[in-house]
Amino acid sequence: MKISTPEIKKSALKTIDLEAQAIAGLAGFIDDDFAACIHLIYNSKGRVIVTGIGKSAIIGEKIVATFNSTGTPAIFMHAADAVHGDLGIVQKDDVIICISKSGATPEIQVLIPYLKLSGNKIIALAGNRDSYLAHQADYLIETTVSQEACPNNLAPTSSTTAQLVMGDAMAVALLELRGFSSEDFALYHPGGALGKKLFLKVADLYINNEKPMVNFDTDIPDAIVEISSKRLGTTAVLKNGKLVGVITDGDLRRMIQSGKPFHTLKAEEVMTKNPLTVSSGILVAKALDIMRSNNITQLPVVDGDEYLGVIHLHDILKEGIL
């Protein structure tokens, strides 16, 4: 069966529209039960145990990942595995979130009585408010959708999207209740570009570079040698040990264009005075913002009156920070 390009586009747009409607419909389910669940989890001394079966289980794993990364300790427990030994995961102070569209799968119906025996509070994330799960749970957060995006109204599409978004709504509400900051977020994301953006400081990078510098009365030919040998496209210009300017490749080009006999010039005659600088303690991401907003590729690093070195745009990009 051949499907034309316009028909493919129409199908995709219909799916997006149906799922967008499903998400919009969730606003009607943000009620007092939702708020009570957030307070329950926030005040709990235990963890959040998320369970489900089938596609709901996959969504549950993502919700667990989001909880953990935003300060709410969580563990995923597959509903089928739970009744075959994994119930040992559950501790007395844990809060259970059970995810199910129908709320009536055999695994859920076997699992719920055992969870109730243990005394743990159960939150149902269910797509059917009249289901077994919805009636047995202590709290209900409804995720009902009018129809799946699947043309047969069978494959979990709109329903799993609704579950995912409601999980995100819970995670963000808890994040805000905890006052979870970007610094807290960094503690849970130390690896990769994200962690580096939140943790890496100028001091971690500039020390890997050489330290180009000349005195204010250095002859320009010698300054050119310093710039070339240190391979950073710049050199600091010092007077009495303090930074008074920089000479960059751009300064040298402008000098040549001026037609002046550069071999007679001194560093202070060519340098850019009062250059932008950064301290060693600021985040590399902040240094990158300064470079971008000023259209420059390197910054002298200065703590107090002490010139320490240079951080270059290439140093930052090598770390994957964009």
GISULCOR-V228175 format. One line per field, one symbol per residue. phi: phi as a letter, one per 30 degrees, with the letter a starting at -180 (. if undefined). burial: b if it has 16 or more other C-alpha atoms within 10 Angstrom, else e. A space follows every 50 residues. Layout:
# GISULCOR-V228175
phi = ???
burial = ???
This chain:
# GISULCOR-V228175
phi = .cbdeedddddddddddddddddeddedcdbddedddddedddddccccc blbidddddedddeddeedbjcdbbcbddddedbjdddddcdcdccccca ddibdedddddeedddddiddccccbcbdcdeddddddbbcdbdbdadde dchbdebdddddddddddddddddedddidcdddeddcbdcidddddccd ceddcdddcdcdabddcddeedddddddddhbiabdccbhicdcabcced ddddddddiddddcdceddcdddhddbbdddddeeddddddddchbcabd cbciccdclbccededdddicb
burial = eeeeeeeeeeeeeebeebbebbbebbeeeeeebbeebbeebbeeebbbbb bbbebbbbbbbbbbbbbbbbbbbbbbbbbbebbeeebeebeeebbbbbbb bbbbbebbeebbeebeeeebbbbbbbbbbebbbbebbbbbbbbbbebbbe eeeeebbbbbbbbbbbbbebbbbbbeeeeeeeeebbeebeeebbbbbbbb bbbebbeeeebbbbbbebbbeebbebbeeeebbbbbbbeeeebbbbbbee ebeebeeeeeebeebbbbebbbeeebbbbbeebbbebbebbeeeeebbbb bbeeeebbbbbbbebbeeeebe
